[in-house]
Amino acid sequence: MLFFGSVLLKALTVPLLARVAWLDFTTQKIANRDVLLLLGLGLGSLALFSLYSRSWFGMGLSAVAGLLLFVMLFPFWGLRKIGAGDVKLMAVTPFLIGGGNLALFSVLLLILALATAAIVRNPLMLPAGAFRLFVQHLDRKGVVPFGVPISVAAICTIAFVIYKSLVLASSSGILDQLN
């Protein structure tokens, strides 16, 4: 049950990450409430999985990665290059995806951040007129909603982790134990 509780908490983060992405896109704000809720869900999922696996290495790795991300990104917030919500969301992300999945998350984030920057800088690539006008408005303000690629990369990584967990559970017989 600990294993499935961990997977369920990971699954509950997906709609919240989608909400964060949408609000960051429309308002350029990431609420502390949402970040704290994500942190709680991530810590709960990691704690349940650590109890199941009897290894706390993943939680420790996530804590170190989260602290390192916060410390490394904080100066960029001070220089007004990145928003405070983006810094906090990046610091919480290792708890959501687990320390062992940071490489996948990093590659996805790099690809999505480059795509977001390209779309914001070249809004003519977009088909819809209203969407194009909104992105042009963001470009004039000099704002890039970085919470969107962070959230989408985290959602994709979580989906991969859930899939991998369920495949592992079915192949190891954990699902058979429930019947």
Secondary structure, DSSP 8 states (H G I E B T S, - for coil): -HHHHHHHHHHHHHHHHHHHHHHHHHHS---HHHHHHHHHHHHHHHHHHHHHHT--HHHHHHHHHHHHHHHHHHHHHHTTSS-HHHHHHHHHHHHHH-GGGHHHHHHHHHHHHHHHHHHHH-GGG-S-HHHHHHHHHHHHHT---THHHHHHHHHHHHHHHHHHHHHHHHHHTHHHHH-
